[in-house]
Amino acid sequence: MADEMVLRAQRFINTTYGNGATLGISKLEENGRTSWTVMYALTRALQYEMGIRSLSDAFGPTTMATIAEKYGKIDETTAPSANFCRVIQSALYCKGYDGGEIDGKYNDRVKGSVAELHKNMGVAGTYPGSALWPKTAKGLFNMDAYKTIGSGTDSIHSIQQWMNGKYILRKDYYVIPCDGHFSRDVQKSMLLAIQYELGMADGVANGVFGPGTKSGLKSHTLTTGSSGTWVQLFSAAMIFNRRPNVTFTSSYNARPTPSACSRASSG
């Protein structure tokens, strides 16, 4: 179904950037539907407005570093131009949030939507207020959902939010979707979380289950009465693997059983 504000966002890109020529892309189809094509165009527009001239579909290290170095965070005091703000407003609409009137103003409606976005991501405790930070800006300019969708479950949604809130300040951890689905990105982030808890430094933790991770897990066997982050990670892994009668918890009780935990940590 077409969305009028997404349609306006597509028209803004076409009108402002020479039907895509300025951004090195083709003219966007003005159909009112969000897609990766639209998000890539918005990413390129953001890069262009920040003065990056080697434009890319990827919201990568250069884009994030430019935000951090030029603005620190994006809000009504740091947005460098009206078109820059219109790009943010358009991206909000393409993610299902209120972006205001796409009028180039980081107004109360935009602020409220950014705060809601952060809450849905699970990072409102780390990033209070209504400013976009480099990592949450990256999360805005993609197709990830931050609300439970389709056959997703609220329990997985809660775990995704918890992981984002707990690890977002680690160098190589980025906002993961909070859509209630266990995906490859969520799996990698789960392994990063385990490696962080094992004490691996940034740059060493890589989200790959290798010998160091396996060895480290063997020294973290859980038993009835255990509590804390390791129990949360274990119960999360059980839920991700669709084990029955498991809740996301920080207290280890009769479900899951100690023998199951021992097998998981030694496998």
N, C-alpha and C positions, 0 to 999 in steps of 0.2 A: 504494500500500500504506500502510495506517495505521501511524503510529509512536506507540507508547505515550507517549513523553515529550512529543511535540508535542500529543497529546491532553491530557496533564496541563497543558501550557502554556495551551491553550485553556480548560480548566476553571478555571485560576487567574484568567484575565482575566474570565471570566463571573462567577465567584464573588466576586471582589474588587471589581469595578467595576459592580455592579448590572446584570449581563447587558448591559453596554455603555452603559447610560444615563449613568453618570458620565463616560464618555469621548465621549459624543455619537454613538454608533454603535449598530448593532443587535447583538443577541446573536450571538456567534460560533457557527458550526456546529461541534460537537465531533466531528470526523471523523478527527483524527490526521494531517491533511495540511497541509503548509505552503503558504501562498498569500500574495499581496499583501494580501488582506483581513486575514490574521493579522498580517503585519508592520506594516500601518497601525495596527492595534489596539495592538500593542506599542509603536509609536512614540508614540501618544497617551498610553499608560500611563506611559512614561518622562517625557514632558513634564509630566503631571499630578504625578508624584512629585517633580519638580524645582520645582514651584510655578508652572508656566506654566498659565494658565487659558484662553488662547485656543488651544485644541488644534487640531492639524492632522495630516493624514496625512503631510505632508512633513517629513522630517528636514532642515530648512532652516537658514538663518543664525541664527535666534533660538535654536533648540535647541542648535546647536553653540556659540554664544556663551555660553549659560547654563552648559553643561558647563565651558567654559574659565574663566568668571568665578567660578563657585561652587566648582568642585572642581579645576580644572587638568587632572587626569586622574582616571579612575575606578579605584579599587582597594579593598582591604579597609579602608584607613584613611579613605577619602573617601566611600564609598557611604553616603548619608544615612539610609537606612532599609532594613528587611528586604524590603519590597515593591519598592523600587527595585532591590535585588539580584535579587529573583525575576524581575523584568522582564529583566534582563541574562541570567540563567540560561535563561529561556524563549527569548530570542532566539538564544542559542547552540544550543539544541536545534533550533530552526527552521532554522538554517544547517547542521545536521549535525554539531555539535560537542557534547561532553559538558558539560552545564551543572550537574552535581551533582544534588542531589535537589530542586531548586526549593524550597529551604528558607531562602532569604534570607541565605545565607552565601557570601561571596567566598572560597571555600576553595581548597585545592590543586588540585582538579579544575577549577575555574573558571580558576584561574591558568594551568594547563597548556593549557587550550583557547584562552585569549586569546593565549598565546605561539605556539601552533600556527597560529591565525588570522593573526597578524602575519607568521609565516614564509610561509604560503601566499599572503598578499597581496604579499610581497616587501619588507616594511617593517621586518623585525626588526632590521636594522642601525640604522635611525633610531629605532625605538621598542623597545629591548631590554626584557626583563623581562615582567611580566604585567599591566600596567595598560593600560586602554583610554584612548586619547586622542580628542579630538573627531572627527578625521577618520576614525579607524578605528572609532569607535562608529557613525558615519554608515554606514560600510561594513557593519557588522553588521546594521543594521536595514533591509535591503533583500533582494531576491531574487538578487543577483549571486552567482555561484559563484567560488571562489578555487582550484579544482582543475580540471584538464582534464576536460571532460565531452563525451559524445556523439562527434561527428565532429571535435571540436577537436583541435588539434595541440600537441605539447609545445613546439615551437619558438615558436609564438605565445604559449603560456603563459609561457615564459621571458622573452619580450620584455615582456609585460604586467607581470610581476614586476619586471623591470629598470626600466621606466618609473616604476612606483609608488615603488620605492626611491630613484630618483634625483631625482624631482620632487615628492614628497609635501609638502615644506615650502614649496613655492611657494603663494602665497595662493589662487589660483583653480584649483589642481590638487587633485582628490579621487581617492580610491582607485578604480581601474577594475577591472572583473572580470578574473580570471585563469583564464578557462575555456577558453582555447585557440581562441577564435573572434574574428574581426575584425568589430567592430560599429561602430555610429555613435559611441558613447561612446569607444571606443578610437581611432577616427579623429580625433575632436576632440582627444583628449589627445595624439595624435601631433603634431598641428599646434601645440598648446600647447608641446610639447617643442621643436619646431623654432623657434618664436618665442622661447622662453627662451634657446636657444643663440644666436639672433641678437642677443641682448642686450635684448630688449623687456622693459620693466618690468612688474611686476604691475599689472593694471588696463588696460594697453595690449595685452598678449597676450590674445587672445580666442578662439583656436581656429578662426579663419576665414581661409581662404587668400585674402588680399587683395593689393593692390599692394605693400605693405611687405614681406610675406613673400616674394613672388615676386622682388622686387628683391634682397632679402637672400640668397636662395638662389643667385642668379647669381654672387655673390662667394665661393661655397663649393664650387666645382667640385672633384671628387675625381679623383685619378689613382692609378695603381699605386704602392704604397708609402705612400699616405696612411694615417693611423691616428687613433684616438680616437673621440670621441662622434659626430662627423659621419658616420663610417663606420658606427657602430652604428645611427644613425637611418636611413641610406640602406639598409643591409642589412635592417633591420626593415621598411621600406616595401616593399622588393622581396618579402619573405616575405608581407606582408599582401596584396600584389597577385598572389600565387601564381606568382611567377617561379620557374622550375625551377633546381635546382642551386645554390641560395643558402643559406648558413648565416648565422646571426646572429653577427657578428664585429666587432671593432674594427680589423681590419687589412684594407686593400684589396688584393686580389690579382686574378688574371686573371678570376675570376668574382665579381661582375659585371664587365663590360668597361668601360674608361674611357669609350668612346663612349656606353654606356648611361647612365652617371652624368652625362655632360655633357647628354644629352637631358633627363634627369629634372630637373636643376637649372635648365634654361632653359625648361622647359615651363610 
